[in-house]
Amino acid sequence: MVDKWLVETTPHERFSFYTRANIGEVFPDPVAPLSFNWFENPDDGLGGAEHGFRDAYYRIGVMTPDELPDDRAVFLGVTGGYGYLNASALRLLGHRAPGMTYRDIDDSFFGDAPGVPEFVPGPADDRPELTEKIGATFGWVLTTPDLPEVAADEQSVNELRANRPDLSAMTDRELIDYVWNTFGTRFRHLFGQHIFISFLATLPVGIITKVAAAVGQPTAALKLIAGVGDVESAAPSMSMWALGRRAAGSPALTALFEAGVAGLDLRLRASTEPDAVAFVAAFDEFLYAYGCRGPNEWESRSPTWETEPDLALAAIDRMRLTGISADPSANNAARAAEREAVGAEIAAMLAADPETQGQFLAALHSATVFLPGRERTKTNCIKLIHEARMALREWGRRCVGAGTFPRVESFGLLTKQEMFAFLDDPTGYHDKLVEREALMQEVSGLQEPFLFVGEAGPMSAYPRRDAVSVVGVAEGEVVQGVPGCPGVVRGVARVVTSSHHPGALNPGDILVAPITDPSWTPLFVPAAGVVVDVGAPLSHAIIVSRELGIPCVVSATNATRRIPDGATIEVDGDTGQVTVLKL
């Protein structure tokens, strides 16, 4: 039994509570050595995700540099192969922010999860001067009309894509230098922006939620943060819908799609049918704009829509079969109209309290700035990672051809130091990489703890995922999750465990998935509803489902294992309840 992963961090003594919440959506698999170097950067001063996280906390006013060690990671840890967030440090935002408590953070990350330890503030946790600084930041959140820095970052990464060099003409060393020079000088800033905007997005959502509850309409909160528009992660679904309509309206394209998704991209490109030629031109525009998206997209080893176009075509195929009533643009417009109407209704109810009314209206506008901003800052990071990925894959293909890599993606199993040593002398790395790939598979089969305090315990004590028993549901039983997008729907549960193979999902089915990232969200469009094993109130799945108008429940623990494929279920996106009607 494996007892040590390739890369590890040392848990912090003061900030000792760690969790997989949220980061489990970003890094569902074991963290590869190259990603560890990118995100932790233990061997140079360029700064990665850890330093970006700190930059965001300092900027908000939550902490000061003297509270954190210089020589090791605090916010982001890797233990037992898996990435963890430091929940102790996260709780400080709730403890120190005016009008908040640590429970606000806990509710966002854990919901009703068992085993969450009580927060006991220490003598160093009360910092009135930081509370004042956070208050000033919150004031800015509720008054800023836009986010020009985020827009500038978007322009920067788009220019990086537009100016991508001819990778095939570069030497191996030029490729690796390009990766580190491109990534190392930008990622700390982009990730810091993502954390900064993500945490501040909780403020308007929190205000809206509390006001809605205070006026006796708690479920209205979900409607008030739906259909905000300009959400970057929802945009691919809109474009895929148009491609799906094009395919559905053409007999030639229909024939090509119905021959199967495997190899579809090659068949489309080989066809001389006018409709196929026009489709490929439109699809290439789609890949240029959204080719960076895909499963586990923060991990450079993972495929994307550009590297494996059939992944995108699989989702387009499901949309091709879906009726026009599922048009995501129309559903988005309906959600936006509902948001405006409900917002006006609640604002009118607050007319006798101008101060609360003003704060509520400010929060409504702020949500339309910061929720799209959160997704845009994430996309900026993903676009940067993808440019590095494309250079690394070019190098990986050459190494496979030379017999020094077992797989194109083997580059991710090297540390930065090993990567440069490999350039000087690749002798012996092939067998080492084969061993590491086997270790990756072994660790992927282990069930890591959701949270721990102090130490997670030895990996040898982790149970295998396939050995963890889960009791299935009975007819009439309810699986409780977290409400994501309002609405109540009934349909056939379709348990889909990989966005690579969504073929079993038919229009009108309810998608039951283990986790969702941008490779999954196009599958929301043909689905009547969505149920996800994990997730949080501001998780990617919820934000996108609200834009697409799909009733959604997240954090429905073990739903993919408890709800049988083919069962008839009811999804209540207002209450978070998933009821099994018929097995």
N, C-alpha and C positions, 0 to 999 in steps of 0.2 A: 504494500500500500504506500502510495506517495505521501511524503511527510514534509516536503518543502517545494515551494514554487521557485521559478527562476529569478523573480524579483520580489522584494518585500520592503515594507517600511516599518519603522518601530513606532508602536502606539505611544501617544503622548500621555504623560502622567496626570497633568491637571485636566486636560481636555480628553477624557478617557472613554467617552461614549461614542461608538461608531455605528453606522447604519448603512444598509444597502438601499434604503428608500431613495427614490429619485435616480441615484446613480445606477441602479439596476436596470433602468430604462436606457441609459446612455451606454453602459458597458455591461450587457447581459452575460458576456463570455469572460473567461480569464483574460487578464490584461497582459498583452504581449510585451516582451522586453523593449521593443522600439517605442511603443506607445508609452511605456513607463518613462523612458528617457524624455520623450516629448512633454509629458505632463508633469513629471517630477524634476527633470533636469538636474540630477544629483552631481554631475561632473563638470558643469560650467555655469557661468553667471548670466546666461541669456534669459533665464526665467521662463517658466512654462505655466501650466494651469494653476499650480500651487501658488506661484507668485501673482498670477492674475487674480486669483481668489482673494489674496491678501490686499492687493491694490484696491479691489472693489470694497472690501470691508473698511479700509482706511478712508476711502473716498466718501462712503456713506456716513462714517463716523462711529462705527460699531466698536472698533478696536484701535489701538496704537501699536506701532512696531515693537515697542519694548515688551509687549505681552507675548511675543512669539519667538521661538528660537530661530537662529539663522541657519542652523546646520541640518535641519530635517523637516520633512513635511508635517503639517498639522491638519489642514483642511481636507486633504485627499490622501487616503492610505490604500495600500495594497497588502492584503492579508489573506493567506490561504489561496492565493491566485486571483482573488476578486477585489474589485475596487470598492472602497467605502468612503462615505462622507463623515466628517467629524460632527456629530449631532450636538456635542457639548458646545462647540464654538458657534454652531448655528443658533442654538438657544440664546446666546448672548444678545442677538439682535432683538428677540422678543423681550428679554429681560431689561435691556437698556433703552429700548425705543419708547418714546412717550405714547401713552395710550395703549400699550401692548403688554403682553406677558409671554413667558416662554411657552405657554399653552397654545398661543396662536401659531407658533412655529411647529409644535408637535401636531396640531390638527392638520396642518398643511402637509406634513411628511408621513405621519403614522396613522391618522384616523383612530380606529379602535384596535390597532394591532396589540397583541399581548406582549408582556415583558418589558414595556418601556419604563425605565427607571424614573423615579421622582427627581425633579430638579431642586437641588439644595444650593442656593447661592453662597459663594464664598466671600471672604472679606474683600477680595480684589475685584469682585464682580460689579459692585455699585460704583458707577462713574458719572456723577451728575453733569460734568462738563461734556461728556460724550452724549448723554441724553439730550443735551441742548443742541449739539451739533447734528444729531440724527433728526431732531425736530426741524431744524433749518432745511435739511435735505428733503424731508417730507413736504415741507412748504413748497419747495421747488417742484416736486413731483406733481402737486395739485394745481400748479399754475403754468408750467411750461407748455407751450402750444405744440412743440415738436421736438425731435431728437436729431439735430443736425450732425452730431458726431457719428451717430449710427449710419446716417445716410452717406457721410463721407467714407466710412469704412466699407460700406457696400460698393461704392464706386471704386475703391482701391482694389478689392478682391475681384471685381468684375474686370478691371483692367489687367489684373494678373492672368485671368483666363484668356482675355483677348490677345495678350502678348505672350502666350505660352510658346516657348521656343520649340524648334524642331528637335524633339527628344532623341529621335533616331540618329541624328547627326552628332550627338554629343558623346564624348568618351565616358567610360564608367566613372572615372573620378569627377568629371564635370557634372554628371548626373547627381552624384552624392553631394557634391559641394552645392549644387543648385538647391537640393532638398533642404539642407541645413541652413543655407543662407536665406532662402525664402521663408522657411518655417520659423527659424530661430529669431528673426528680427521682427516678426509680426504677431506670433501666436499669443504671447503674454498680454499684449494690448487687447486683442480681439476677445480673448477669453475673459479678461477682466471686465470688458464692456458687457459681455453676456451675463456675468454674475451680477454686476451692478444693476442692470436693467431688470433682470429676472427677480431679484429680491424686492426691488422697488415696485414691481408690478403687483406684489401682494397687497400694497397699501390701498389703492383704489378698490380692489376686489374686496378687501376686508371692510372698508367703509360701506360699500354697497350692500354687502351681506348683513352687516349689523343694522343698517337702516331698514332694509327690507323686513328683517325679523321684528324690529321695533314697531313697525306699522301693521304687523300681523300678516305679512305676505312673505314668509321665509323662502318659498320656492321661486319667488319672482327674481331672486338674485341671479339665478342661472340665466334667465331671459335677458337680464340687464347687461350681461357680459357676452352675449352671443351676437353674431352678425356684425362684429365691429369693423370688418373689412380690412383689406391690405395685409392679410396674414400670409407671410411668405411660405409657410409650410403647407397652406391649403392651395396655393397657386398651381402646383403640378397636377392636382386632381381636376382643376378647371380645364387645364390644357388637355389632359388625358380624355376628359369627357368629349371634347371637340374631336379628337382623333377617333374615339369610339363611335361617335355619330357618323364620321366619314366612312369607317369600316362597315357599319351596319347598313349604310345606304348604297353600298356597291356590291353587286354579285361577285365580281372578280376578287375583291378583298375578302368577302365572306368566305369564299372557297379557300383562300390562303389561310385564313384564321382557323377555319374548321378542320384543317389538316393537322392541327395541334400547335401548341405554343413552342415546343422544342424545335429549334432551328428556324423559327418563324422569321427572325430578322434576316437571315441569309436568303430565305425563299422570297421575301418581299423585295430584297435588293436584286435578286436574280430575275425577277419578273419584268417583262417589257409591257405589261398592261398599263395603259395611261393612268388608271386610278392608282395602281401600285406605285408608279413612278412619282405621282403627286403626293401620295401618302408618305413615301420615304423622305421626300423633301421636307414635309411638315414635321415628320418624326425627328429628322436630324436637327431641325430648329429647336424642337423640344429637348433633345439630348444636349445641345449646346447650353441651353438655359438651365436645365435641371439634372444633367448627367451626374452631378456630384451626389445625388441622393441615393439611398439604398439601405439595406439592412445593416444594423450595427455600424453606422456610417462614421462614427468617431474613430473607428479602428481601421488603420490603413490597409490591413490584410483583407478586409471585407470587400466583396464586389459592390459595384454601384450600377446605376442604369447605363452609364457610359461604357463601363467595362463588360457588362453583360446585358445588352439591350433586351433580351428575351424576358428579363425580370420586369421591365416596364410594360412590355407587350402583354404579359400575363394579366396585369391589372386592366389594361386597355381592353383585353378580350372579355373580361367580366363586364365592363361598362358597355361594350358592344351589344350585349344581350339584355341590357337594362332598358326599361321603358323611359319615355321622355319625362315622366313625372319625377324622376330622380335627378333631374338637371341641377347640379350643385349651385350654379349661379342663381337660379330661381329660388332655391331653398335658402341661399344666403340672403337674398333680397327680402324674403319673407321674415327671416330672423331679425334682420335690421329694422324692418317696419314694426315688428313686435317689440323690439327693444325700445324704439322711440316712443311707442304708445304707452308701454308700461312705465317707462321713465317719467313721462309727462304726468301719468296718473299718480305716481308716488310723490313727485314734486308738488303736485297740487295738494296732496294730503299733508304736506309739511309747510303749507303757507303761513300757519300761525307761529312757526319757529324759523324765522329767516336765517339764523345762523346755521342750523342743521340743514335747511334746504340748500343753502349756498355750498356747504361742504359736500352734500349729496350730488349736486349738479357738477361740482368740480371733479368729484370722483368718477362720474359717468364719462366726462370728457377725458380724464386721465387714463381710464381703461382703454379708450380707443387709441391712445398714444403708446402706452406701455405694453399692452398685450401683443399688438403687432411688433413692437420693438423687441420684445423678448424673442420672438421667433426669427426676426431679422438678424439679431446678433448671433443667434445659434447658427443660422444659415451662413453668415459671414465666416464663422469658424470652420464649418463643414466645407465650404468652397476652398479655403486655404489648405485644409487637410487633403482635399482631392487633388490639388495641383501637385502636392508632394507624392501622393499615391501614384499618379500617372508616371512620374519620373522613376519611382521605385519599381513599378511594374515593368517598365522598359528595361531596367537593369536586371530584374528578376528573370525576364524572358531570355536575356543573353546568358545569364548564369545557368539556367536550365539547359540551354543549348550547349554550353561548355561542360556540362556534367558536374558543376560545383554546387548547384541547388537541386534538391529533390522536387521542389514546386516553385512556381513563380512567386507565390506569397511568402516564401521562406524568409524574405528580407525582414519581415516583422519579428522573427525569432532571434534576430541579432540585436545586441545593444549597440549604441552609437560607437563605442570604443571598438567593439568587434567588427563593425562595418568598415571602419577605416583600416583595421588590421587585415581584414579580408582582401581589401583592394591591393595591399602589398603582397599578401601570400594567402591564397584560398585553400591551401593544402589542409585536409582534415576536417573541413567544415561540413562537408556533405553528410557524413555519418552523424556528426553532432546535431545537425538540423533534423535528421530523421528521428533521432532520439527525442528531441524537443517537441517535434510534432506529435509523437506518441504520448508524451507527457501532457501536452495540451489537451489531447482527446481524453486522457484519463481524468484530468482535473475538471474538464467540462462535464463529466458524468457525476461529479460530487455535488451534494446539496450544501451550499455554504450557509452559515447562520445569517439571519436577516439583520440582527443587531447583536452587539456585545459590548461589555464594559471591561476595560483593561486589556484582556487577551481573548482572542477568539477560540483558543484551544488548538490542539494539534490537528492537522489535516487528516491524519490517520483515523481520527474519530468522526469525521464527516460521513454521514450516510450517503449511499449512492441514490441519485434521483429516482431511479427505477425501483428502488427498494422501499421508498417512503410510501406507506399505505394511506390512501385517502378514501373516506366513506362516500359512496355515491349518493345522489339525492333521490328522494322518493317523490311520487306525484303529490303536488300540493305544497312541497317544501320550498322555502325561500332561501336563496343565497343573497346575503346582504353585502352590498358594496357601497361605493361613494358615488352620489349622483354627479353626472358629468354634463350632459346636455338634456334639456327637458323634453318630455314627450313620452307617451306610452305606446308600445307596439307589441304585436304578437307575431310569432313566426317559428319556423323550424330552426333549431340551433345547429349551426355548422361549425364544428370545432376544427379550426385551421391552425396548425402548429408552425407553419413556415410561410412567409409571404412569397417564397419562391414557387409554391405550388398551391395556388388558390382555386384550382379548377373545380373543386367540389362546391364552392360557394355560388349558389344560384341567386338571381335577382329576387329580393324579398326575404331571403334567409337572414338570420341573425348571426353575425360574425362573433364567434367566441374565440379569443386569441390570448396567448400567454403574455404578450407584450406588444406595444406598438411604437414604431418609429416611422419616418416618412415612407419607407417601403410598404408599410401596411395601409396608410391612410387612404390611398386611392381605392382600396377595397371597401372603404366605408360607403362609397357612393352607391354601389349596387345593393348594399345591405340595408335591411329595414332598421336594424339597430346593431349596437356594438357592446360587447361585454369583454372586459380585459381583466386578467388575473391580478395585475399590479397597476400602480398609478396613483396620482395625487391630484388635488383640486386644480393645480396649475400645470398638470402634466401635458405633454404634447398631444396625446390622444384626445384629451378633453378640449383643448383650445381648437384643434382642427375640427372635431365633431361639431362644435358650436358654430363654426363657420359654414360647414356643409349641411347643417340642420339635421343631424343624425342622432336620435336618442342614444345615449351612451351611459354606461356604468363602468367605473374602474374600481380597482382594489377589491374585486370579487375573488377573494383568495381561493386558489385551486379550482376556479370555474372550469378550466379546460379539462380537468381530471374528474370533477364531480358531476358535470352536466354531460350526459351521453350525446354523442353526435346523432342528430335526427330527432331529438326530443322537441316537443312543442313547448315554447317558453314565452313568458311575458316579461318585457323589459320596461321598468319604470324609471326614466331618466330624471324624474323629480325627486324620488325618494331613495334611489339606489338599490331598489329591490328587484331581484330576478326570480320569478316564480316559475316552477316547473309545472306545466299544465297537463302534459301527457308524455309518457315515456314511449 
